């Protein structure tokens, strides 16, 4: 399908931009020493790699998670891996914003801040049971897709909320620019969740396009701010 090709191309382009965002966030962090930029760099590195894996999986299976009907073996394993990577990336963003909002005026993080390890991944026993009982893998993939998108939407809502708090406190252009980029990504994932709910390739294309624009916005802002600081 033409829409599947468009989605795959968008994922590849988004992956390239995500890696560039990671690089420029890393550079900007070295210049200004902003811990939030460190988490943005790590998160977009995970997102970039996961988007390349997603595009490769879509080309291998010749379908998207929304239209999956019979995906198994390597394709299923790759789907679970890149879905987990994307969810972990947004957890990293959320944790970075939490640290930014909890940071004391003297610039130090609160002592004894707890660390979290995301409990993600699929149970091998569950996957084996599904294979033995010949349950439709396409339905399983769509279910995982919907659950992951809903979780990402909730995380992005959390990120946007804390982004507003950070901007309200700092009044910096950089925090406003980053917040704008995440608002676009938040809107994109609402559409991606809708695409899975209504099995709509059209919504999937629109959502991926808006996500790509959000990535581009963050890349432009980080590139521009790096040149201003430099």
C-alpha positions in Angstrom: 0.0 0.0 0.0 1.2 3.5 -0.8 0.3 4.7 2.7 2.6 2.0 4.2 5.5 3.3 2.1 4.8 6.9 3.2 4.8 5.8 6.8 8.0 3.9 6.4 9.7 6.9 4.8 8.4 9.2 7.5 9.8 6.8 10.2 13.2 6.8 8.5 13.3 10.6 8.2 12.1 11.0 11.8 14.8 8.6 12.9 17.5 10.7 11.2 16.1 13.9 12.7 15.8 12.2 16.2 19.5 11.3 16.1 20.4 14.8 15.0 18.3 16.2 18.0 20.2 13.8 20.3 23.5 15.1 18.9 22.7 18.8 19.2 21.1 18.3 22.7 24.4 16.7 23.7 26.4 19.6 22.3 24.1 22.2 23.9 24.3 20.4 27.3 28.1 20.5 27.1 27.9 24.3 26.4 25.3 25.3 29.0 25.3 22.4 31.5 21.5 21.8 31.4 20.6 18.4 32.8 17.3 18.3 30.9 19.2 18.5 27.6 21.2 15.4 28.8 17.9 13.4 29.1 16.6 14.8 25.8 19.9 13.6 24.2 19.5 10.1 25.6 15.8 9.8 24.9 16.1 10.9 21.2 19.0 8.5 20.8 16.6 5.7 21.8 13.8 7.1 19.6 16.1 7.4 16.6 17.3 3.8 16.8 13.7 2.6 17.5 12.3 4.4 14.5 15.0 2.9 12.2 14.0 -0.5 13.6 10.3 0.2 13.1 10.8 1.3 9.5 12.9 -1.9 8.8 10.2 -4.1 10.5 7.5 -2.4 8.4 9.5 -3.1 5.2 10.2 -6.7 6.3 6.6 -7.5 7.2 5.2 -5.2 4.5 2.6 -3.8 6.9 2.3 -1.4 9.9 1.1 -2.3 13.4 -2.3 -0.8 12.6 -2.8 -3.1 9.6 -0.9 -6.2 11.0 -2.7 -9.4 10.1 -0.1 -12.1 10.3 3.3 -11.1 11.7 5.4 -13.6 13.5 9.0 -14.6 14.4 11.6 -12.0 13.8 9.1 -9.3 12.9 7.2 -9.8 16.1 10.4 -9.7 18.2 11.5 -6.5 16.4 8.1 -4.9 17.0 8.3 -5.7 20.7 11.9 -4.3 20.9 11.2 -1.0 19.2 7.9 -0.5 21.1 9.8 -1.0 24.4 12.6 1.4 23.2 10.1 4.1 22.4 8.3 3.8 25.7 11.7 3.9 27.5 12.6 7.0 25.6 9.5 8.9 26.8 10.2 7.6 30.4 13.7 9.2 30.1 12.1 12.5 29.0 9.6 12.4 31.9 12.3 11.7 34.4 14.4 14.5 33.1 11.5 16.9 33.5 10.8 15.6 37.0 14.5 16.4 38.0 14.2 19.8 36.3 11.1 20.8 38.3 12.4 19.4 41.6 15.8 21.2 41.2 16.4 23.6 44.0 17.1 27.3 43.2 20.8 26.7 43.9 20.9 24.3 40.9 21.3 21.1 42.9 19.0 18.1 42.7 17.3 17.0 45.9 19.4 14.5 47.8 18.3 10.9 47.7 16.2 11.3 44.5 14.9 7.8 43.7 15.9 6.1 40.5 13.4 4.2 38.4 13.8 1.3 36.1 11.0 0.9 33.6 9.3 -2.5 33.8 8.7 -3.1 30.2 8.9 -6.0 27.8 6.6 -9.0 27.0 6.5 -12.2 28.9 8.1 -15.1 26.9 5.6 -17.5 28.4 2.7 -15.3 27.1 4.2 -15.1 23.6 4.7 -18.9 23.6 1.2 -19.6 24.7 -0.1 -17.3 22.0 1.9 -19.2 19.4 0.8 -22.7 20.7 -2.9 -21.7 20.7 -2.6 -20.1 17.2 -4.1 -16.9 18.4 -4.1 -14.2 15.7 -0.7 -12.4 16.1 -2.1 -9.3 14.3 -4.6 -8.8 17.1 -1.9 -9.2 19.7 0.3 -6.6 17.9 -2.6 -4.1 17.6 -3.3 -4.5 21.3 0.3 -3.9 22.3 0.4 -0.9 19.9 -2.7 0.6 21.5 -1.5 0.0 25.0 2.0 1.5 24.2 0.5 4.5 22.5 -1.9 5.2 25.4 1.0 4.9 27.8 3.1 7.3 25.7 0.2 9.8 25.5 0.0 9.7 29.3 3.7 10.2 29.6 3.7 13.1 27.1 0.8 14.8 29.0 3.0 14.5 32.1 6.0 15.9 30.1 4.0 18.8 28.7 2.7 19.6 32.2 6.2 19.7 33.7 7.5 21.5 30.7 5.0 24.3 31.5 6.2 24.3 35.1 9.9 24.5 33.9 9.1 27.4 31.6 7.0 29.2 34.2 10.0 29.1 36.6 12.9 29.8 34.2 11.2 32.0 31.5 13.9 30.8 29.1 13.5 30.7 25.4 15.0 27.2 25.3 12.5 25.7 27.7 9.7 27.3 25.7 11.1 25.9 22.4 11.5 22.4 23.8 7.9 22.6 25.3 6.5 23.5 21.8 8.3 20.6 20.2 6.8 18.2 22.8 3.3 19.6 22.4 3.6 18.7 18.7 4.8 15.2 19.6 1.9 14.9 22.1 -0.7 15.8 19.5 1.0 13.3 17.1 0.6 10.4 19.5 -3.0 11.2 20.2 -3.6 10.8 16.5 -1.4 7.6 16.4 -3.6 6.2 19.2 -6.6 7.1 17.2 -5.1 5.4 14.2 -4.8 2.1 16.2 -8.3 2.5 17.6 -10.0 3.0 14.3 -7.4 1.1 12.2 -6.9 4.1 10.0 -3.8 4.4 7.9 -4.8 8.0 7.1 -4.5 9.0 10.8 -1.3 7.1 11.0 0.2 9.1 8.2 -1.0 12.4 9.7 0.3 11.4 13.2 3.7 10.4 11.8 3.9 13.7 9.9 3.1 15.8 12.9 5.6 13.8 15.0 8.2 14.5 12.2 7.4 18.2 12.5 7.8 18.1 16.2 11.3 16.5 15.8 12.2 19.1 13.2 11.1 21.9 15.5 13.3 20.5 18.3 16.2 20.1 15.9 15.9 23.7 14.7 15.6 25.1 18.2 18.6 23.2 19.5 20.7 24.0 16.4 19.8 27.7 16.7 20.4 27.9 20.4 23.7 26.2 20.0 24.8 28.8 17.5 23.6 31.6 19.7 25.4 30.3 22.8 28.5 29.4 20.7 
